């Protein structure tokens, strides 16, 4: 088997892996999500929608919709500012979860 055939199969597999399915919000909160076809819909408190890869819950994509009192996206801040705030919030949640987990062991 020549290299051309191997690369063709690799390219086909890569193309199949890149195919995404469109998920349109049934509650009409204004979002559409592209997700891998192998991800399944899961329930999680606070999440508007969450999809996880089977057997790898750490691989996920989700959306949380919270009402805000802003008129435009620019009032929210730069994408970098918003990403930093989101990361800070996630770190606080992880720290709290860790603290609560340790307290339960005592």
MOPAC internal coordinates of N, CA, C and O (Angstrom, degrees):
PM7 1SCF
backbone

  N    0.0000 0     0.00 0     0.00 0    0    0    0
  C    1.4553 1     0.00 0     0.00 0    1    0    0
  C    1.5196 1   108.52 1     0.00 0    2    1    0
  O    1.2310 1   120.23 1   -51.89 1    3    2    1
  N    1.3108 1   117.17 1   128.11 1    3    2    1
  C    1.4525 1   121.85 1  -178.35 1    5    3    2
  C    1.5244 1   111.92 1   -82.49 1    6    5    3
  O    1.2310 1   121.24 1   -13.85 1    7    6    5
  N    1.3391 1   115.24 1   166.15 1    7    6    5
  C    1.4669 1   120.56 1  -179.36 1    9    7    6
  C    1.5217 1   112.27 1   -62.42 1   10    9    7
  O    1.2310 1   120.38 1   148.03 1   11   10    9
  N    1.3230 1   116.88 1   -31.97 1   11   10    9
  C    1.4621 1   119.91 1   179.57 1   13   11   10
  C    1.5185 1   112.03 1   -59.68 1   14   13   11
  O    1.2310 1   120.85 1   140.51 1   15   14   13
  N    1.3260 1   115.98 1   -39.49 1   15   14   13
  C    1.4625 1   119.57 1   178.82 1   17   15   14
  C    1.5187 1   111.39 1   -69.71 1   18   17   15
  O    1.2310 1   120.13 1   141.07 1   19   18   17
  N    1.3123 1   117.36 1   -38.93 1   19   18   17
  C    1.4602 1   120.50 1   178.98 1   21   19   18
  C    1.5280 1   109.82 1   -63.99 1   22   21   19
  O    1.2310 1   120.74 1   133.37 1   23   22   21
  N    1.3343 1   116.19 1   -46.63 1   23   22   21
  C    1.4568 1   118.71 1  -179.13 1   25   23   22
  C    1.5206 1   111.54 1   -64.90 1   26   25   23
  O    1.2310 1   120.58 1   145.33 1   27   26   25
  N    1.3166 1   116.50 1   -34.67 1   27   26   25
  C    1.4635 1   119.41 1   178.61 1   29   27   26
  C    1.5194 1   110.27 1   -63.06 1   30   29   27
  O    1.2310 1   120.32 1   135.27 1   31   30   29
  N    1.3134 1   116.99 1   -44.73 1   31   30   29
  C    1.4682 1   120.19 1   178.83 1   33   31   30
  C    1.5207 1   110.83 1   -65.68 1   34   33   31
  O    1.2310 1   120.29 1   139.52 1   35   34   33
  N    1.3265 1   117.05 1   -40.48 1   35   34   33
  C    1.4627 1   120.62 1   178.08 1   37   35   34
  C    1.5236 1   110.38 1   -62.61 1   38   37   35
  O    1.2310 1   120.61 1   136.20 1   39   38   37
  N    1.3181 1   116.43 1   -43.80 1   39   38   37
  C    1.4637 1   120.65 1   179.68 1   41   39   38
  C    1.5249 1   110.54 1   -63.34 1   42   41   39
  O    1.2310 1   120.33 1   139.93 1   43   42   41
  N    1.3201 1   116.98 1   -40.07 1   43   42   41
  C    1.4690 1   120.70 1   179.08 1   45   43   42
  C    1.5236 1   109.77 1   -64.50 1   46   45   43
  O    1.2310 1   120.00 1   134.61 1   47   46   45
  N    1.3247 1   117.60 1   -45.39 1   47   46   45
  C    1.4618 1   120.84 1   178.93 1   49   47   46
  C    1.5192 1   111.11 1   -62.53 1   50   49   47
  O    1.2310 1   120.30 1   137.17 1   51   50   49
  N    1.3185 1   117.03 1   -42.83 1   51   50   49
  C    1.4635 1   120.52 1   179.21 1   53   51   50
  C    1.5157 1   110.10 1   -62.78 1   54   53   51
  O    1.2310 1   120.03 1   138.44 1   55   54   53
  N    1.3133 1   117.54 1   -41.56 1   55   54   53
  C    1.4537 1   121.66 1   179.45 1   57   55   54
  C    1.5264 1   110.67 1   -63.32 1   58   57   55
  O    1.2310 1   120.35 1   138.87 1   59   58   57
  N    1.3355 1   116.94 1   -41.13 1   59   58   57
  C    1.4583 1   120.37 1   178.93 1   61   59   58
  C    1.5242 1   110.72 1   -64.99 1   62   61   59
  O    1.2310 1   120.33 1   142.87 1   63   62   61
  N    1.3398 1   116.97 1   -37.13 1   63   62   61
  C    1.4547 1   120.92 1  -179.98 1   65   63   62
  C    1.5259 1   111.65 1   -69.15 1   66   65   63
  O    1.2310 1   119.55 1   153.41 1   67   66   65
  N    1.3285 1   118.47 1   -26.59 1   67   66   65
  C    1.4465 1   121.74 1  -177.21 1   69   67   66
  C    1.5242 1   113.49 1   -84.62 1   70   69   67
  O    1.2310 1   119.93 1   171.02 1   71   70   69
  N    1.3030 1   117.73 1    -8.98 1   71   70   69
  C    1.4583 1   119.73 1   179.68 1   73   71   70
  C    1.5250 1   109.35 1   -66.90 1   74   73   71
  O    1.2310 1   121.19 1   -48.19 1   75   74   73
  N    1.3091 1   115.33 1   131.81 1   75   74   73
  C    1.4582 1   120.97 1  -179.06 1   77   75   74
  C    1.5163 1   109.96 1  -119.76 1   78   77   75
  O    1.2310 1   121.23 1   -28.71 1   79   78   77
  N    1.3222 1   115.25 1   151.29 1   79   78   77
  C    1.4626 1   121.34 1   176.79 1   81   79   78
  C    1.5175 1   108.88 1  -103.03 1   82   81   79
  O    1.2310 1   121.22 1   -38.08 1   83   82   81
  N    1.3117 1   115.28 1   141.92 1   83   82   81
  C    1.4616 1   120.90 1   178.69 1   85   83   82
  C    1.5334 1   109.21 1   -86.87 1   86   85   83
  O    1.2310 1   121.15 1   -50.71 1   87   86   85
  N    1.3258 1   115.41 1   129.29 1   87   86   85
  C    1.4640 1   122.11 1   173.22 1   89   87   86
  C    1.5216 1   106.65 1  -114.26 1   90   89   87
  O    1.2310 1   120.95 1   -58.91 1   91   90   89
  N    1.3296 1   115.78 1   121.09 1   91   90   89
  C    1.4617 1   120.28 1   178.34 1   93   91   90
  C    1.5176 1   108.05 1  -106.29 1   94   93   91
  O    1.2310 1   120.73 1   -50.00 1   95   94   93
  N    1.2993 1   116.20 1   130.00 1   95   94   93
  C    1.4562 1   123.04 1  -177.13 1   97   95   94
  C    1.5282 1   111.37 1   -59.24 1   98   97   95
  O    1.2310 1   119.93 1   -64.38 1   99   98   97
  N    1.3426 1   117.74 1   115.62 1   99   98   97
  C    1.4595 1   119.36 1  -179.16 1  101   99   98
  C    1.5345 1   112.89 1   -71.78 1  102  101   99
  O    1.2310 1   120.19 1   160.18 1  103  102  101
  N    1.3345 1   117.25 1   -19.82 1  103  102  101
  C    1.4675 1   120.78 1   179.61 1  105  103  102
  C    1.5266 1   111.64 1   -87.02 1  106  105  103
  O    1.2310 1   120.72 1  -179.31 1  107  106  105
  N    1.3209 1   116.24 1     0.69 1  107  106  105
  C    1.4652 1   124.07 1   177.83 1  109  107  106
  C    1.5267 1   113.03 1    53.25 1  110  109  107
  O    1.2310 1   121.42 1  -130.30 1  111  110  109
  N    1.3456 1   114.88 1    49.70 1  111  110  109
  C    1.4618 1   119.90 1   175.69 1  113  111  110
  C    1.5145 1   111.15 1   -90.01 1  114  113  111
  O    1.2310 1   120.39 1  -175.01 1  115  114  113
  N    1.3274 1   116.86 1     4.99 1  115  114  113
  C    1.4491 1   120.60 1   170.31 1  117  115  114
  C    1.5099 1   117.00 1    96.71 1  118  117  115
  O    1.2310 1   119.29 1  -153.36 1  119  118  117
  N    1.3147 1   118.96 1    26.64 1  119  118  117
  C    1.4580 1   118.28 1   177.59 1  121  119  118
  C    1.5165 1   111.53 1  -136.96 1  122  121  119
  O    1.2310 1   122.01 1   -25.50 1  123  122  121
  N    1.3255 1   113.76 1   154.50 1  123  122  121
  C    1.4561 1   123.91 1   172.79 1  125  123  122
  C    1.5190 1   106.03 1  -128.75 1  126  125  123
  O    1.2310 1   120.32 1   -38.02 1  127  126  125
  N    1.3145 1   116.99 1   141.98 1  127  126  125
  C    1.4546 1   122.17 1  -175.40 1  129  127  126
  C    1.5157 1   109.29 1  -127.92 1  130  129  127
  O    1.2310 1   120.25 1   -43.33 1  131  130  129
  N    1.3263 1   117.12 1   136.67 1  131  130  129
  C    1.4602 1   122.02 1   172.72 1  133  131  130
  C    1.5224 1   107.27 1  -102.07 1  134  133  131
  O    1.2310 1   120.18 1   -53.85 1  135  134  133
  N    1.3293 1   117.26 1   126.15 1  135  134  133
  C    1.4553 1   121.17 1  -176.24 1  137  135  134
  C    1.5192 1   110.53 1  -133.82 1  138  137  135
  O    1.2310 1   120.32 1   -26.29 1  139  138  137
  N    1.3253 1   116.99 1   153.71 1  139  138  137
  C    1.4643 1   119.66 1   175.12 1  141  139  138
  C    1.5401 1   109.72 1   -63.59 1  142  141  139
  O    1.2310 1   119.62 1   -35.71 1  143  142  141
  N    1.3037 1   118.32 1   144.29 1  143  142  141
  C    1.4707 1   120.97 1  -177.27 1  145  143  142
  C    1.5234 1   113.25 1   -65.39 1  146  145  143
  O    1.2310 1   119.54 1   161.49 1  147  146  145
  N    1.3168 1   118.48 1   -18.51 1  147  146  145
  C    1.4651 1   121.14 1  -179.23 1  149  147  146
  C    1.5246 1   112.63 1   -84.27 1  150  149  147
  O    1.2310 1   119.67 1   171.22 1  151  150  149
  N    1.3236 1   118.23 1    -8.78 1  151  150  149
  C    1.4584 1   121.14 1   179.96 1  153  151  150
  C    1.5285 1   109.56 1   -80.57 1  154  153  151
  O    1.2310 1   120.71 1   -42.33 1  155  154  153
  N    1.3279 1   116.25 1   137.67 1  155  154  153
  C    1.4686 1   121.25 1   179.75 1  157  155  154
  C    1.5212 1   110.09 1  -109.34 1  158  157  155
  O    1.2310 1   121.17 1   -30.11 1  159  158  157
  N    1.3147 1   115.36 1   149.89 1  159  158  157
  C    1.4594 1   120.96 1  -179.71 1  161  159  158
  C    1.5215 1   109.18 1   -75.51 1  162  161  159
  O    1.2310 1   121.22 1   -48.18 1  163  162  161
  N    1.3243 1   115.27 1   131.82 1  163  162  161
  C    1.4573 1   122.12 1  -179.78 1  165  163  162
  C    1.5208 1   109.16 1  -124.76 1  166  165  163
  O    1.2310 1   120.61 1   -17.93 1  167  166  165
  N    1.3187 1   116.44 1   162.07 1  167  166  165
  C    1.4569 1   121.63 1   176.35 1  169  167  166
  C    1.5220 1   108.57 1  -102.28 1  170  169  167
  O    1.2310 1   120.52 1   -44.35 1  171  170  169
  N    1.3302 1   116.61 1   135.65 1  171  170  169
  C    1.4523 1   121.52 1   176.70 1  173  171  170
  C    1.5184 1   107.68 1  -149.15 1  174  173  171
  O    1.2310 1   120.78 1   -48.32 1  175  174  173
  N    1.3219 1   116.11 1   131.68 1  175  174  173
  C    1.4596 1   120.62 1  -179.99 1  177  175  174
  C    1.5244 1   109.80 1   -56.19 1  178  177  175
  O    1.2310 1   121.13 1   -48.21 1  179  178  177
  N    1.3143 1   115.45 1   131.79 1  179  178  177
  C    1.4556 1   120.77 1   177.93 1  181  179  178
  C    1.5143 1   114.86 1    89.25 1  182  181  179
  O    1.2310 1   119.90 1   161.41 1  183  182  181
  N    1.3219 1   117.79 1   -18.59 1  183  182  181
  C    1.4662 1   120.66 1  -179.21 1  185  183  182
  C    1.5203 1   109.68 1   -88.77 1  186  185  183
  O    1.2310 1   120.78 1   -48.15 1  187  186  185
  N    1.3049 1   116.11 1   131.85 1  187  186  185
  C    1.4617 1   120.01 1   173.85 1  189  187  186
  C    1.5187 1   108.91 1   -68.81 1  190  189  187
  O    1.2310 1   120.91 1   137.79 1  191  190  189
  N    1.3294 1   115.86 1   -42.21 1  191  190  189
  C    1.4624 1   121.63 1   173.93 1  193  191  190
  C    1.5291 1   107.94 1  -153.83 1  194  193  191
  O    1.2310 1   120.61 1   -36.01 1  195  194  193
  N    1.3263 1   116.44 1   143.99 1  195  194  193
  C    1.4579 1   121.68 1   179.22 1  197  195  194
  C    1.5217 1   108.41 1  -142.35 1  198  197  195
  O    1.2310 1   121.06 1   -48.28 1  199  198  197
  N    1.3366 1   115.58 1   131.72 1  199  198  197
  C    1.4592 1   122.00 1   175.02 1  201  199  198
  C    1.5203 1   107.88 1  -120.24 1  202  201  199
  O    1.2310 1   120.70 1   -44.27 1  203  202  201
  N    1.3413 1   116.26 1   135.73 1  203  202  201
  C    1.4616 1   121.12 1   179.10 1  205  203  202
  C    1.5132 1   110.04 1  -126.30 1  206  205  203
  O    1.2310 1   121.77 1   -31.63 1  207  206  205
  N    1.3398 1   114.21 1   148.37 1  207  206  205
  C    1.4493 1   119.77 1   174.81 1  209  207  206
  C    1.5273 1   107.69 1   -73.43 1  210  209  207
  O    1.2310 1   121.07 1   -45.37 1  211  210  209
  N    1.3177 1   115.56 1   134.63 1  211  210  209
  C    1.4562 1   119.64 1   179.72 1  213  211  210
  C    1.5227 1   110.16 1   -56.83 1  214  213  211
  O    1.2310 1   120.34 1   -46.08 1  215  214  213
  N    1.3092 1   116.96 1   133.92 1  215  214  213
  C    1.4698 1   125.23 1   177.21 1  217  215  214
  C    1.5216 1   113.59 1    67.09 1  218  217  215
  O    1.2310 1   119.65 1  -174.41 1  219  218  217
  N    1.3383 1   118.28 1     5.59 1  219  218  217
  C    1.4709 1   122.02 1   177.40 1  221  219  218
  C    1.5264 1   107.79 1  -142.36 1  222  221  219
  O    1.2310 1   120.64 1  -107.11 1  223  222  221
  N    1.3245 1   116.39 1    72.89 1  223  222  221
  C    1.4650 1   120.52 1  -175.84 1  225  223  222
  C    1.5260 1   112.61 1   -61.52 1  226  225  223
  O    1.2310 1   120.27 1   160.98 1  227  226  225
  N    1.3409 1   117.09 1   -19.02 1  227  226  225
  C    1.4637 1   118.90 1   178.89 1  229  227  226
  C    1.5298 1   111.49 1   -73.55 1  230  229  227
  O    1.2310 1   120.19 1   163.93 1  231  230  229
  N    1.3285 1   117.25 1   -16.07 1  231  230  229
  C    1.4650 1   121.74 1   174.45 1  233  231  230
  C    1.5186 1   107.37 1   -95.28 1  234  233  231
  O    1.2310 1   120.63 1   -75.98 1  235  234  233
  N    1.3194 1   116.40 1   104.02 1  235  234  233
  C    1.4536 1   118.25 1  -177.01 1  237  235  234
  C    1.5148 1   111.14 1  -149.21 1  238  237  235
  O    1.2310 1   122.02 1   -13.77 1  239  238  237
  N    1.3104 1   113.74 1   166.23 1  239  238  237
  C    1.4571 1   121.93 1   175.03 1  241  239  238
  C    1.5245 1   106.29 1  -143.34 1  242  241  239
  O    1.2310 1   121.18 1   -43.70 1  243  242  241
  N    1.3171 1   115.35 1   136.30 1  243  242  241
  C    1.4514 1   118.39 1  -178.00 1  245  243  242
  C    1.5132 1   111.89 1  -154.01 1  246  245  243
  O    1.2310 1   121.97 1    -6.93 1  247  246  245
  N    1.3190 1   113.83 1   173.07 1  247  246  245
  C    1.4595 1   121.21 1   179.39 1  249  247  246
  C    1.5204 1   108.30 1  -136.11 1  250  249  247
  O    1.2310 1   121.46 1   -43.82 1  251  250  249
  N    1.3248 1   114.81 1   136.18 1  251  250  249
  C    1.4576 1   121.78 1   172.05 1  253  251  250
  C    1.5205 1   106.19 1  -120.42 1  254  253  251
  O    1.2310 1   120.56 1   -53.52 1  255  254  253
  N    1.3226 1   116.53 1   126.48 1  255  254  253
  C    1.4571 1   120.76 1   179.37 1  257  255  254
  C    1.5233 1   107.59 1  -110.05 1  258  257  255
  O    1.2310 1   121.44 1   -60.60 1  259  258  257
  N    1.3323 1   114.86 1   119.40 1  259  258  257
  C    1.4626 1   121.64 1   176.39 1  261  259  258
  C    1.5160 1   108.62 1  -124.65 1  262  261  259
  O    1.2310 1   120.26 1   -49.37 1  263  262  261
  N    1.3276 1   117.12 1   130.63 1  263  262  261
  C    1.4655 1   118.75 1   176.99 1  265  263  262
  C    1.5256 1   110.54 1   -63.85 1  266  265  263
  O    1.2310 1   120.37 1   -37.00 1  267  266  265
  N    1.3159 1   116.90 1   143.00 1  267  266  265
  C    1.4627 1   122.39 1   177.40 1  269  267  266
  C    1.5216 1   109.30 1  -131.23 1  270  269  267
  O    1.2310 1   121.24 1   -19.45 1  271  270  269
  N    1.3079 1   115.23 1   160.55 1  271  270  269
  C    1.4735 1   120.57 1   179.67 1  273  271  270
  C    1.5167 1   110.95 1  -103.02 1  274  273  271
  O    1.2310 1   121.15 1  -127.13 1  275  274  273
  N    1.3207 1   115.41 1    52.87 1  275  274  273
  C    1.4541 1   121.50 1   179.08 1  277  275  274
  C    1.5190 1   108.66 1  -120.74 1  278  277  275
  O    1.2310 1   121.37 1   -32.66 1  279  278  277
  N    1.3104 1   114.98 1   147.34 1  279  278  277
  C    1.4617 1   119.20 1   179.92 1  281  279  278
  C    1.5180 1   112.75 1   -91.33 1  282  281  279
  O    1.2310 1   120.29 1   151.94 1  283  282  281
  N    1.3481 1   117.04 1   -28.06 1  283  282  281
  C    1.4564 1   120.81 1  -178.08 1  285  283  282
  C    1.5220 1   109.74 1  -138.63 1  286  285  283
  O    1.2310 1   120.77 1   -20.12 1  287  286  285
  N    1.3217 1   116.13 1   159.88 1  287  286  285
  C    1.4625 1   120.63 1   177.29 1  289  287  286
  C    1.5224 1   112.02 1   -65.83 1  290  289  287
  O    1.2310 1   120.13 1   149.46 1  291  290  289
  N    1.3329 1   117.36 1   -30.54 1  291  290  289
  C    1.4660 1   119.31 1  -179.59 1  293  291  290
  C    1.5270 1   111.26 1   -64.51 1  294  293  291
  O    1.2310 1   119.69 1   153.16 1  295  294  293
  N    1.3182 1   118.20 1   -26.84 1  295  294  293
  C    1.4651 1   121.12 1   176.39 1  297  295  294
  C    1.5337 1   111.04 1   -67.18 1  298  297  295
  O    1.2310 1   120.45 1   157.08 1  299  298  297
  N    1.3069 1   116.75 1   -22.92 1  299  298  297
  C    1.4597 1   122.26 1   178.97 1  301  299  298
  C    1.5138 1   111.36 1   -68.57 1  302  301  299
  O    1.2310 1   120.54 1   144.73 1  303  302  301
  N    1.3300 1   116.57 1   -35.27 1  303  302  301
  C    1.4610 1   122.36 1  -178.11 1  305  303  302
  C    1.5113 1   110.22 1   121.89 1  306  305  303
  O    1.2310 1   121.37 1    -1.80 1  307  306  305
  N    1.3243 1   114.99 1   178.20 1  307  306  305
  C    1.4587 1   119.91 1   179.05 1  309  307  306
  C    1.5251 1   109.43 1   -69.60 1  310  309  307
  O    1.2310 1   119.91 1   -21.69 1  311  310  309
  N    1.3206 1   117.77 1   158.31 1  311  310  309
  C    1.4703 1   119.37 1   176.38 1  313  311  310
  C    1.5352 1   111.82 1   -56.70 1  314  313  311
  O    1.2310 1   120.28 1   143.64 1  315  314  313
  N    1.3254 1   117.07 1   -36.36 1  315  314  313
  C    1.4658 1   121.09 1   179.10 1  317  315  314
  C    1.5268 1   110.68 1   -64.85 1  318  317  315
  O    1.2310 1   120.04 1   137.38 1  319  318  317
  N    1.3430 1   117.53 1   -42.62 1  319  318  317
  C    1.4605 1   122.37 1   179.04 1  321  319  318
  C    1.5283 1   110.21 1   -62.72 1  322  321  319
  O    1.2310 1   120.67 1   133.85 1  323  322  321
  N    1.3271 1   116.32 1   -46.15 1  323  322  321
  C    1.4658 1   120.71 1  -179.33 1  325  323  322
  C    1.5294 1   110.62 1   -64.28 1  326  325  323
  O    1.2310 1   120.34 1   136.69 1  327  326  325
  N    1.3349 1   116.96 1   -43.31 1  327  326  325
  C    1.4669 1   120.63 1   178.78 1  329  327  326
  C    1.5228 1   110.71 1   -61.61 1  330  329  327
  O    1.2310 1   120.18 1   137.85 1  331  330  329
  N    1.3400 1   117.27 1   -42.15 1  331  330  329
  C    1.4603 1   121.01 1   179.14 1  333  331  330
  C    1.5214 1   111.14 1   -62.13 1  334  333  331
  O    1.2310 1   120.01 1   136.41 1  335  334  333
  N    1.3189 1   117.58 1   -43.59 1  335  334  333
  C    1.4704 1   121.31 1   178.57 1  337  335  334
  C    1.5238 1   111.08 1   -63.75 1  338  337  335
  O    1.2310 1   120.55 1   139.95 1  339  338  337
  N    1.3214 1   116.55 1   -40.05 1  339  338  337
  C    1.4618 1   120.89 1   178.76 1  341  339  338
  C    1.5272 1   110.57 1   -64.15 1  342  341  339
  O    1.2310 1   120.48 1   135.52 1  343  342  341
  N    1.3176 1   116.68 1   -44.48 1  343  342  341
  C    1.4662 1   120.98 1   179.31 1  345  343  342
  C    1.5279 1   110.39 1   -63.83 1  346  345  343
  O    1.2310 1   120.14 1   137.97 1  347  346  345
  N    1.3291 1   117.35 1   -42.03 1  347  346  345
  C    1.4660 1   120.36 1   177.53 1  349  347  346
  C    1.5286 1   110.99 1   -59.93 1  350  349  347
  O    1.2310 1   120.48 1   136.76 1  351  350  349
  N    1.3204 1   116.68 1   -43.24 1  351  350  349
  C    1.4619 1   120.79 1   178.71 1  353  351  350
  C    1.5125 1   112.31 1   -63.04 1  354  353  351
  O    1.2310 1   120.37 1   137.97 1  355  354  353
  N    1.3313 1   116.90 1   -42.03 1  355  354  353
  C    1.4685 1   120.81 1   179.11 1  357  355  354
  C    1.5232 1   110.49 1   -65.45 1  358  357  355
  O    1.2310 1   119.95 1   141.17 1  359  358  357
  N    1.3279 1   117.70 1   -38.83 1  359  358  357
  C    1.4651 1   121.20 1   178.01 1  361  359  358
  C    1.5305 1   110.59 1   -64.01 1  362  361  359
  O    1.2310 1   120.48 1   139.43 1  363  362  361
  N    1.3446 1   116.69 1   -40.57 1  363  362  361
  C    1.4738 1   119.86 1   177.53 1  365  363  362
  C    1.5240 1   110.63 1   -62.77 1  366  365  363
  O    1.2310 1   120.56 1   139.12 1  367  366  365
  N    1.3345 1   116.53 1   -40.88 1  367  366  365
  C    1.4654 1   119.72 1   179.03 1  369  367  366
  C    1.5258 1   110.92 1   -63.97 1  370  369  367
  O    1.2310 1   120.31 1   137.05 1  371  370  369
  N    1.3296 1   117.02 1   -42.95 1  371  370  369
  C    1.4675 1   120.60 1   179.00 1  373  371  370
  C    1.5205 1   111.12 1   -63.58 1  374  373  371
  O    1.2310 1   120.34 1   138.90 1  375  374  373
  N    1.3310 1   116.95 1   -41.10 1  375  374  373
  C    1.4628 1   121.02 1   179.46 1  377  375  374
  C    1.5258 1   110.01 1   -64.55 1  378  377  375
  O    1.2310 1   120.09 1   135.96 1  379  378  377
  N    1.3266 1   117.43 1   -44.04 1  379  378  377
  C    1.4575 1   121.80 1   179.11 1  381  379  378
  C    1.5193 1   110.68 1   -63.57 1  382  381  379
  O    1.2310 1   120.25 1   136.47 1  383  382  381
  N    1.3226 1   117.12 1   -43.53 1  383  382  381
  C    1.4575 1   121.28 1   178.48 1  385  383  382
  C    1.5228 1   110.28 1   -60.96 1  386  385  383
  O    1.2310 1   120.34 1   138.10 1  387  386  385
  N    1.3253 1   116.96 1   -41.90 1  387  386  385
  C    1.4467 1   122.10 1   178.35 1  389  387  386
  C    1.5277 1   110.80 1   -63.58 1  390  389  387
  O    1.2310 1   120.41 1   135.08 1  391  390  389
  N    1.3190 1   116.82 1   -44.92 1  391  390  389
  C    1.4713 1   120.89 1   178.95 1  393  391  390
  C    1.5234 1   111.29 1   -62.99 1  394  393  391
  O    1.2310 1   120.56 1   136.07 1  395  394  393
  N    1.3182 1   116.54 1   -43.93 1  395  394  393
  C    1.4657 1   120.05 1   179.56 1  397  395  394
  C    1.5202 1   110.84 1   -65.80 1  398  397  395
  O    1.2310 1   120.44 1   142.07 1  399  398  397
  N    1.3221 1   116.76 1   -37.93 1  399  398  397
  C    1.4533 1   120.67 1   178.02 1  401  399  398
  C    1.5251 1   111.21 1   -63.73 1  402  401  399
  O    1.2310 1   120.18 1   137.56 1  403  402  401
  N    1.3207 1   117.27 1   -42.44 1  403  402  401
  C    1.4604 1   121.53 1   178.62 1  405  403  402
  C    1.5299 1   110.93 1   -67.10 1  406  405  403
  O    1.2310 1   119.92 1   143.07 1  407  406  405
  N    1.3256 1   117.76 1   -36.93 1  407  406  405
  C    1.4593 1   121.26 1   179.84 1  409  407  406
  C    1.5301 1   110.32 1   -65.51 1  410  409  407
  O    1.2310 1   120.35 1   146.12 1  411  410  409
  N    1.3188 1   116.93 1   -33.88 1  411  410  409
  C    1.4659 1   120.73 1  -179.63 1  413  411  410
  C    1.5227 1   110.80 1   -69.34 1  414  413  411
  O    1.2310 1   120.21 1   154.99 1  415  414  413
  N    1.3433 1   117.20 1   -25.01 1  415  414  413
  C    1.4541 1   120.85 1  -179.65 1  417  415  414
  C    1.5151 1   112.40 1   -78.80 1  418  417  415
  O    1.2310 1   119.92 1   162.06 1  419  418  417
  N    1.3316 1   117.76 1   -17.94 1  419  418  417
  C    1.4717 1   121.57 1  -175.98 1  421  419  418
  C    1.5030 1   110.43 1   -78.52 1  422  421  419
  O    1.2310 1   120.10 1   180.00 1  423  422  421

